[in-house]
Amino acid sequence: MLHKNLGINEKGHLTIGNADVVSLAEKYGTPLMILDDGRIRRNIRLYKKAVEENFGKGSLPLFASKALCFKGIYRLAKEEGIGMDAVSVGELFTAEQAGFDLSLAYFHGNNKTDEDIAFAVSHGVGTFVVDNEDELRALNEYLEKVGKKQKILLRITPGIDPHTHKAIVTGSVDSKFGSAIETGQAEEITRLALSLKNVELQGFHCHIGSQIFEIEPFAEAASVMLSFIAYIKTQTGFEAKILNLGGGLGVKYVEGQEELDYAAVIGEMAKAIKLRAAEIGVSLPLILLEPGRSLVADAGLTVYTVGSVKTIKGYKSYVSVDGGMPDNPRFALYEAPYTLLLANKAGEKGDFFCSVVGRCCESGDILQENVCLPSPRRGDYLAVLCTGAYNYSMASNYNRIPRPAIVWVKDGADSIAVRRETNEDMIRLEV
Ligand code: LLP
């Protein structure tokens, strides 16, 4: 099986966190997202231990909640004692409603509106990750008006190519995010931040991209950032206390892809970072990481019901399911690879090559191509593995298809985390 939390039981059914996927599909209906509580906790603990061991106490993983956002995930993050990265007021609000302490939140975004700034400051967000000069001035003005101070990091683009899909590269010089070191703008915004009296500059942030398997781009980014920290110190006397290196570690979606050992990767990164810091003579700032995908992806799967199986003679076969791009747009957007199997025939060998497609009125509504399934039939349950990240959070109501429910499995028991959207839910804003 793709990950250790998956299995096949005596009925030949797929299991996740020891729960029978077929039984859950029958109980809750499809499409259904199933989340393995134990797997998320395992991933968080692994990260937490690794960052603490390698970077010392105070170093913390911050869950990048764009990967998966609903109240339950913040309750879990709170129980596990990690921080969070938010990119909108919507995420901050959801976290707050779940009882998450926003002083542990890092507020991102390349276009925070005046309303966003006011919300975040008044709700006690711990740290702003300021993207650009306009935002910095607007934040400072607002703080002046309300008589408050705010901790900030500055988002810097180190100019690193992380070798991943172009849509999820974020740290190159030509980017909508942050200020580039290469152009001198990173220094300019640092000087500006140091001159403004209502913001308290803590340090810097960078994020080079997502679904990255190599360590070198991270080590390189860290090295560039440390050199920048050293340079800024010589130029201004300011010594960064925090260096947030973003998220981005890759996840195994299909056989043949690597399964990263996150503890080992963090260990390697730490070695490179410490070496570089010693080389250039800067004291090591507090290191923060912002994993999203690698905390939740492998804890989730989506189960659908097969509706039709169609073979176009001389061409190919299509298996249609009762969800698709509205609940998982990642193939349509990035041609993202996934592992698909029939949950009710999990132990059977595939013999039928097909494209698995959704129910939208659009040819691009594909979940995966070149899939091999064991004699798929209407009524079979089809599972897409490793959908915990960037599926529910990117879901839409395209074609007025309601979003799936999310069910937790924990210690063999199941419970609803997010109820299935209804037709009434979809028209609730309409006058
Ligand atoms: N920090 C920042 C500032 C980010 O922009 C991101 C992701 C992360 C952390 C978390 O990265 P992760 O550990 O999840 O790789 N929708 C795309 C992924 C976009 C990622 C955007 N930023 C996808 O479905 O692949």
Boltz pocket constraint, residues with backbone or C-beta under 6 A from the ligand:
constraints:
  - pocket:
      binder: B
      contacts: [[A, 64], [A, 66], [A, 67], [A, 85], [A, 108], [A, 167], [A, 168], [A, 170], [A, 207], [A, 209], [A, 210], [A, 211], [A, 246], [A, 247], [A, 248], [A, 249], [A, 290], [A, 291], [A, 292], [A, 293], [A, 294], [A, 330], [A, 334], [A, 389], [A, 390]]
      max_distance: 6.0
